[in-house]
Amino acid sequence: MEILMRALVNGLAVWITSYVLPGVNVDGFLTAIIVAVILGIVNAVLKPLLILLTIPITVLSLGLFIFVINALLILLVAKIVPGFTVESFWWALGFSLVLSIVNSFLQSLSQP
């Protein structure tokens, strides 16, 4: 039940973020939930590997390269999920930042 609730909250965060940013388009709420689930899977599987492979760049950039990794993973999800489009790398970077803020706010509201 917790996984379903988290998927719905993350989908709502994706949906809200797509309305805030004009360079990101989500066709509907079901697409937003699919984006949230796929993004969660990609973050769980690929992100640790990419962070491990880019440790030198991440250290030299004082950790800012992780934002680049997040943006690239969002662009990957945009290629995978039909109905989810991101216009450019910069919109993906902005989407990553705004999504984390919105998701954090919504998660704090859903906690008892």
C-alpha positions as a Markdown table, in Angstrom:
| # | Residue | x | y | z |
|---|---|---|---|---|
| 1 | Met | 0.0 | 0.0 | 0.0 |
| 2 | Glu | 2.9 | 2.3 | 0.8 |
| 3 | Ile | 4.4 | 1.8 | -2.7 |
| 4 | Leu | 1.1 | 2.7 | -4.3 |
| 5 | Met | 0.7 | 5.8 | -2.2 |
| 6 | Arg | 4.3 | 6.9 | -3.0 |
| 7 | Ala | 3.7 | 6.3 | -6.8 |
| 8 | Leu | 0.5 | 8.4 | -6.6 |
| 9 | Val | 2.3 | 11.2 | -4.8 |
| 10 | Asn | 5.3 | 11.1 | -7.1 |
| 11 | Gly | 2.9 | 11.1 | -10.1 |
| 12 | Leu | 1.1 | 14.2 | -8.7 |
| 13 | Ala | 4.5 | 15.8 | -8.3 |
| 14 | Val | 5.4 | 15.1 | -11.9 |
| 15 | Trp | 2.0 | 16.4 | -13.1 |
| 16 | Ile | 2.3 | 19.6 | -11.1 |
| 17 | Thr | 5.9 | 20.2 | -12.2 |
| 18 | Ser | 4.9 | 19.8 | -15.9 |
| 19 | Tyr | 2.4 | 22.6 | -15.4 |
| 20 | Val | 5.0 | 24.9 | -13.8 |
| 21 | Leu | 7.6 | 24.4 | -16.5 |
| 22 | Pro | 6.6 | 25.2 | -20.1 |
| 23 | Gly | 9.4 | 23.1 | -21.6 |
| 24 | Val | 8.0 | 19.9 | -20.1 |
| 25 | Asn | 4.8 | 18.3 | -21.3 |
| 26 | Val | 2.9 | 15.4 | -19.7 |
| 27 | Asp | -0.3 | 14.2 | -21.6 |
| 28 | Gly | -2.3 | 13.2 | -18.5 |
| 29 | Phe | -2.2 | 12.0 | -14.9 |
| 30 | Leu | -1.8 | 8.4 | -15.9 |
| 31 | Thr | 1.3 | 9.3 | -17.9 |
| 32 | Ala | 2.6 | 11.3 | -14.9 |
| 33 | Ile | 2.3 | 8.2 | -12.8 |
| 34 | Ile | 4.1 | 6.1 | -15.4 |
| 35 | Val | 6.8 | 8.7 | -15.6 |
| 36 | Ala | 7.2 | 8.6 | -11.8 |
| 37 | Val | 7.4 | 4.8 | -11.7 |
| 38 | Ile | 9.9 | 4.6 | -14.6 |
| 39 | Leu | 12.0 | 7.5 | -13.2 |
| 40 | Gly | 12.1 | 5.7 | -9.8 |
| 41 | Ile | 13.3 | 2.5 | -11.5 |
| 42 | Val | 15.9 | 4.3 | -13.6 |
| 43 | Asn | 17.1 | 6.2 | -10.5 |
| 44 | Ala | 17.3 | 2.9 | -8.5 |
| 45 | Val | 19.2 | 1.0 | -11.2 |
| 46 | Leu | 21.2 | 3.4 | -13.4 |
| 47 | Lys | 21.9 | 6.4 | -11.1 |
| 48 | Pro | 24.2 | 4.6 | -8.6 |
| 49 | Leu | 26.2 | 3.1 | -11.5 |
| 50 | Leu | 26.5 | 6.5 | -13.2 |
| 51 | Ile | 27.6 | 8.2 | -10.0 |
| 52 | Leu | 30.2 | 5.5 | -9.4 |
| 53 | Leu | 31.6 | 5.9 | -12.9 |
| 54 | Thr | 31.7 | 9.7 | -12.6 |
| 55 | Ile | 33.2 | 10.0 | -9.2 |
| 56 | Pro | 36.3 | 12.1 | -10.4 |
| 57 | Ile | 34.1 | 14.6 | -12.2 |
| 58 | Thr | 31.6 | 14.7 | -9.3 |
| 59 | Val | 34.4 | 15.4 | -6.8 |
| 60 | Leu | 36.0 | 18.1 | -9.1 |
| 61 | Ser | 32.6 | 19.8 | -9.5 |
| 62 | Leu | 31.9 | 19.6 | -5.8 |
| 63 | Gly | 28.9 | 17.3 | -6.4 |
| 64 | Leu | 27.2 | 19.5 | -9.0 |
| 65 | Phe | 27.7 | 16.9 | -11.7 |
| 66 | Ile | 24.9 | 14.9 | -10.0 |
| 67 | Phe | 22.5 | 17.5 | -11.3 |
| 68 | Val | 23.7 | 16.7 | -14.8 |
| 69 | Ile | 23.2 | 13.0 | -14.2 |
| 70 | Asn | 19.6 | 13.7 | -13.0 |
| 71 | Ala | 18.9 | 15.7 | -16.1 |
| 72 | Leu | 20.3 | 13.0 | -18.4 |
| 73 | Leu | 18.1 | 10.4 | -16.6 |
| 74 | Ile | 15.0 | 12.5 | -17.1 |
| 75 | Leu | 15.9 | 12.9 | -20.8 |
| 76 | Leu | 16.2 | 9.1 | -21.0 |
| 77 | Val | 12.7 | 8.6 | -19.4 |
| 78 | Ala | 11.3 | 11.2 | -21.9 |
| 79 | Lys | 12.6 | 8.9 | -24.7 |
| 80 | Ile | 11.1 | 5.8 | -23.1 |
| 81 | Val | 7.6 | 7.1 | -22.0 |
| 82 | Pro | 5.3 | 8.2 | -24.8 |
| 83 | Gly | 3.3 | 11.3 | -23.8 |
| 84 | Phe | 6.2 | 12.8 | -21.8 |
| 85 | Thr | 8.4 | 15.3 | -23.6 |
| 86 | Val | 11.2 | 17.5 | -22.4 |
| 87 | Glu | 12.4 | 20.1 | -24.9 |
| 88 | Ser | 16.1 | 20.3 | -23.9 |
| 89 | Phe | 18.7 | 19.5 | -21.4 |
| 90 | Trp | 18.1 | 22.8 | -19.5 |
| 91 | Trp | 14.4 | 22.0 | -19.2 |
| 92 | Ala | 15.3 | 18.6 | -17.9 |
| 93 | Leu | 17.7 | 20.2 | -15.3 |
| 94 | Gly | 14.9 | 22.6 | -14.2 |
| 95 | Phe | 12.4 | 19.7 | -14.1 |
| 96 | Ser | 14.8 | 17.8 | -11.8 |
| 97 | Leu | 15.1 | 20.7 | -9.4 |
| 98 | Val | 11.5 | 21.7 | -9.3 |
| 99 | Leu | 10.4 | 18.1 | -9.1 |
| 100 | Ser | 12.5 | 17.5 | -6.1 |
| 101 | Ile | 11.0 | 20.6 | -4.3 |
| 102 | Val | 7.4 | 19.7 | -5.2 |
| 103 | Asn | 7.9 | 16.0 | -4.3 |
| 104 | Ser | 9.5 | 17.0 | -1.0 |
| 105 | Phe | 6.5 | 19.2 | -0.2 |
| 106 | Leu | 3.9 | 16.6 | -1.2 |
| 107 | Gln | 5.7 | 13.9 | 0.8 |
| 108 | Ser | 5.7 | 16.1 | 3.9 |
| 109 | Leu | 1.9 | 16.5 | 3.5 |
| 110 | Ser | 1.3 | 12.8 | 3.1 |
| 111 | Gln | 3.1 | 11.8 | 6.3 |
| 112 | Pro | 0.9 | 11.3 | 9.3 |
